[in-house]
Amino acid sequence: MKRFIKEHALTLVMFGFFFIALGGQIITGYSTNNEELKSHGQPAESFAGYLVSGHFIEAVFENWESEFLQMGCYVLFTSFLKQKGAAESKPLEGEAAQDEDPNTKRNEPGVPWPVKKGGLALKLYEYSLTIVLFSLFIISFLLHAYGGSVEYCQQQQQHGEQCTGMLGFMATSEFWFQSFQNWQSEFLSVGVLVVLTIFLRQKGSPESKPVATPHYKTGTE
């Protein structure tokens, strides 16, 4: 058990914080939603009902959508764009280890099975990280739209209006306001991180250059 925790500590801590934060969101969101229903003279929603409500689905996937978009873009753009002095940029000149031909490693022990197999399996594996991240973005985007349309429909009914449906909600400024307010913050945070890693350090972190590394040096090696 100690060895497992040591080998997977970063994942365990990150997902631990995730579930704590998600639990906090559920509890506070449930309370907030029922207070809003009460203000409109409607009965409170059950806890189980809240977990499948538009209010909860919209709130969760509105944020997941922006996170996966940010990570997908960052992984993709760092494959061909560079920033002098940034810790997570490839060197400005020459080939990086990430650019080497995987076919030259096919017969080495421990390589992933798509590398050994080659062909289509290898081609998909070469871009698998970006493919999965953008797929998660699309799924989250659609679930945000679905949850938002349910919540928007309830608001329309409260005002005696007819529901517009999911596509109708996606055509509103409200839907895109929700998306853009999250997207801009994600791209800002990544841009700030790229610039700060040029000049600032965190001892022991692989996301930072070694403390004594000159500012102009690009990458962590």
N, C-alpha and C positions, 0 to 999 in steps of 0.2 A: 504493500500500500504506500509506504514512504517513497519507494522508487517511482511508482505511478504518479504520485503527486508532484514529485520533483520534475519528472519528464513532461508533465502536462499542466504545470502550475499556471502558466500564462492563460491558457484556454479556460481552465477552471475558474480563475479569478474574473476574467472578462465575462464569461457566461453567468457567473455568480452575481456580478453587478447588474447584468442585463435582467435577470429574473427578479432581483430586488426592485429595480426601477420599474419593471413591468407590473409587478405586484402593487407598487405604490400608485402607478397610473390607473390600474383597475379600481382600486379602492377609492381614490379621489375622483376619478371619472364617474364612477357609479353614484357617488354622493352628489356631484355637480349636476349630472343628468336628471336625477330625481328632484333636485331643487328646482331645476328649470321646468320640469313637468308640473310640479306643484304650483309654480307661478302662473301656469296656463290652465290651472284647474283640472289637470289630468291625473289619473292614478299613478302611483309610483311603480317603477318597473322592478321585477324580481332580479336577483343577482345573476341567475342563469340567463335570464332574458337579456340582461345588459351585455353579456359576453357575445351575443350574436346580433346586437343592435347596430344600427348605422353609426351611432355616436362613437362606439368603441372601435368598430372596424375602420372607420374613417380616420380616427385619431392615431391608431397604430400604423396603418399602412401609408398614411400621408408622410410619416417620418421615415419609415423603412425605405420608401421609394427614393427619397433624396439621398439616403446613405448609400444605397446600392448604385445609384447613378454616379455619385461622387467617386466611389471606389472603382467602378468600372471605367470611368473616364480617366482616372489617375493611372490605373494599370495600363490602359491602352496608350495614353499620351506619353508616359515615361518610356515606352518601347521605342519611340522615335523622336521625342522632343527632349532637349537638354537644358540645364541651367548651370552656368558656371558657379562652382563653389557649393552647390546644394548637395546634401548628404545622400539623397535618394535619386540623384541623376546619374546616368551613365557618363563615362568619360567623354570629354568633348572630341577627342581624337582617338582613333584606333578602335578595335573590336572589344566588346565587353563579353564576359563569360556567358551572359544570357543570349548572345547572338551566335554562339557556336553551333555547328551542325550536329544535331543529336544522333545522326546516323553513324558518326565516328565513335559514339559511345555504346552502340547497340550491344556489343558482346561483353561489356563490363558487368561485373556482378552487382546486383542490387538496383539496376536501373528499372524504372517503371515499365510495366508490361507493354504499353503502347509503343515505347521506344524499341523494344525487342521485336514487336510485330511489324512495325513500319507501315507504309501505305496510308490509307484513309484514317486508320486508328491513330497514327502518329500525327497526321495533319490536324485532326480535331484536337488532339491532346496539346499541340503546340499553342493553341488559342483557347484552351478549355477554361482558363481562369476568367478571361474576358467574357466568353460565351455565357458562363454560369452567372456572373455578376449582372450582366445586362438582362439575362432571362429573369433573374430575381427582381430587377428593376421593373420590367414589364408586368410581371405578376403583381407586384406591390402597387404599381400605377393603376392597374385595372381594379384591384380590390379597394384602393382609395376611392376610385370613381364609383364603385358599387356602394360602398358604405356611405360615401358622401351623398349619393343620390337618394338613399333611404332616409338619411337625416334631413336632407333638403325637402323631400316629399312631406315629411312630418311637419316641417315648418310651413310649407305651402298649405297643407290641410288646416293648420291652426289659424291661418289667415283666410280660409274659405276659398283657396285657389286649387286648381287641378294640378296633379303631379306631372312633371315633365319627363320622368324616366331617366335612365342612366345616360343616354346620349344627350338628352336635353340638359342634364346637369353639367356634362362635360363641355357644353357650349356656353356655359355661364362664366362670367368674370370671377365669381366666387371660387369655382374649381381651380382656375389657373392662378388666382391669388394665393390659394392654399399651397399650390405646387411651387410657384416661384419664390414665395417667402422662405421656403425650406431649401430650395436649390441654391439660392444666392448665398445663404449662410454656409452651406457645405463647400462650395467653391471658394468662398472667402477663407475658410479655415485651412483648406489645402494650400491655397496660395500663400497664406501667412506662414504655414509650416515650411514650405519650400524656401522662402526668403530667410526665415529665422535660422534654419539649419546652416546657412552660409556663415553666420556670425556667432551664433550661440551654441552651447554644448550641454549635453547631459551625460555625465560620466557613467559608463557601464551600459548605456543604451545603444543597441544596434541601429536605431533610427537617427543617431547623432554621429558626427565625425569624432574621432579621438580628440580629447581636450586640447592637445598641443598641435593639432593639425592646422596649417595656415588657412586663412579664409578662402584663398583662391583655389585650393585643391577641391576637385569635384569627386563626389562619391565617398564611401567610407573606407576604401582600401588604400 
